[in-house]
Amino acid sequence: MTVSLERAGAVLTVDLGAIVSNWRLLRAKLGNTACAAVVKADAYGLGAAEVAGVLAEAGVRSFFVAHPGEGIALRGALGGDARIFVLNGTPAGTEVDFAAADLVPVINSLAELSAWRKHAAAAGRPIDVALQLDSGMSRLGLPSRDVAAIADDWTRLEGLRIKLVMSHLACADEPRHPANEAQLREFNRLRAMLPPAPASLANSSGIFLGRSFHFDLARPGAALYGINPTPSAENPMRPVVRLSARVIQIRDVPTGTGIGYGHAASAGRASRLATISIGYADGWPRNAPAHAFFRGSRLPFAGRVSMDSIVLDLTDCAIQPREGELVDLICEEQSIDDVAEAAGTIGYEILTRLGRRFHRRYVHAEPVIEQPDRAPPYDRMMPTVAIQ
Ligand SMILES: *Cc1c(COP(=O)(O)O)cnc(C)c1O
């Protein structure tokens, strides 16, 4: 359901130029390490086809999604030779889908490994795969004993070409957390038991932990979309998202008037209220004390967030919006991380749950088409070991 920008109740503006510039900033930090883009969950809600499209143009060669279906859709949008890794396993029977869309499965268990080995034998050709190792997060990937089982018997890898050995950090956003070094050591120990292959450990925050975490390929998601990868310091990323909602009614009420569900607020004096067209059904957190902004002026929420609307108190605001005008909810004055903190969650959740009801507008605040990336893709920099 889309209506024109002029009529839309709420507008989500995604700055694709800022996403590209964030990717470049991360790549610059990475030196010779290649920089992929994680575009799972529809690029954290921002539109995987649009986001991956501009990133591929800017030189991104490797993309990560969570589900095979996301990979198939992304291949349709990207075409071409981008490498698409699927993180969340390979349900039996999806092997043909992986082949048809040229997706690389990330293998998380010995059972999956053996299914893919059989599949390669049946297909009569080697198949590209990635192996995920559990270096200490206890979420996905081959645990130490399974890596040892592979090390004891490399025929388990027969017919598979290991394009990437990867693991994921549990505490990368806390640079001083001892788990980071522990996972780094464990990742190095485990991958040394396997045939040499390009390696990947760092997510957005992992990139900021230093060279030893970079390996051959980094896998940022959140930082590309403007979420702060270094929560204890200033955000080095450019903001990507602006969320605006339309004022659909303005009213003046006398002292003592109850406002919204449960009359959770009431006017302590004669007040001017504005109702805007966004609510928790759009993914706006119901429990976040927040403000809207209009030309630099702060407009506090009054009472509870409804499903489709929020009431603002304009009484003290020098610059007041009129009916039909847009006010901002995510903007320079109020970042995704600010909203997340107020709601007791993380920027990732705010971003991924922003609803599908908005009018979406893609802008390029900066030219995004320029020289192709000069750095060779990581798989051409590293020896690839084929085990047949
Ligand atoms: C989601 C995810 C990423 C990206 O993490 P960010 O913190 O968003 O940069 C990288 N690797 C894996 C395995 C993931 O699941």
The ligand as an ORCA input file, in Angstrom:
! r2SCAN-3c Opt
* xyz 0 1
  C      23.682    -10.054     11.870
  C      25.051    -10.616     11.713
  C      26.128     -9.794     11.351
  C      26.025     -8.292     11.294
  O      26.107     -7.788     12.606
  P      26.056     -6.223     12.915
  O      26.238     -6.164     14.382
  O      24.721     -5.750     12.474
  O      27.175     -5.594     12.163
  C      27.344    -10.399     11.074
  N      27.495    -11.737     11.178
  C      26.493    -12.553     11.555
  C      26.733    -14.014     11.661
  C      25.236    -12.020     11.842
  O      24.257    -12.827     12.245
*
